[in-house]
Amino acid sequence: MTRLTKNASFRYKAYLEEIDYTVSRGLDRNQMERLATLDFIRNGQNLFITGCAGTGKSFLACALGHEACKRGTRTLYANAAKLLGMLKAAKVKNSLEAELKKIERCQLLILDDLSLVRLDAKERPILPDIIEDRHERKSIIITSQYPSSSWYGMVGDPTVADAILDRIVHSAHSIELTGESMRKLKAKKV
């Protein structure tokens, strides 16, 4: 888990002005410019970014996170699997509530690579807690290789999946990236 401040580093050194719009991957410049105003954060809205590996999901999330930090928004970046694993361990140590309060203090939470690993029975109730604490008050950017329709299998419980989807995905801004891996395209240029 990485708590971000104005000078913190993200998974990627990503900035809005570095976004490549020349590659055909379904990225709408107008939508990104609207998101870059950060009104979605001020309004407690969410952003769901999906696409295959390497299409730039984490880069876009980090670029928006950097912009939020530059403007003084308290932001937390976390790899979703690592965060849920840490919270599962905190539950065993009876410190889950304290950890959830730390997360809740951030106006923007970036959950990177959610659904890369299926939630286990102990992680399953934690994710809805995080989402419920933030619902319509604070923002989450979620990146995932899988569309929301695949989340039922990832979550493993249709009721919990419905609760998550109802609160975060159905009313979220969304970006669905397509095309080849940006890493692969950059390697071809070299």
Secondary structure by P-SEA (a helix, b strand, c coil): ccccccccccccccccccccccccccccaaaaaaaaaccccccbbbbbbbbcccccaaaaaaaaaaaaaaaccbbbbbaaaaaaaaaaaaaaacaaaaaaaaaaaccbbbbcccccccccccaaaaaaaaaaaccccbbbbbbccccccccccccccaaaaaaaaaccccccbbbbbbcccaaaaaaaac
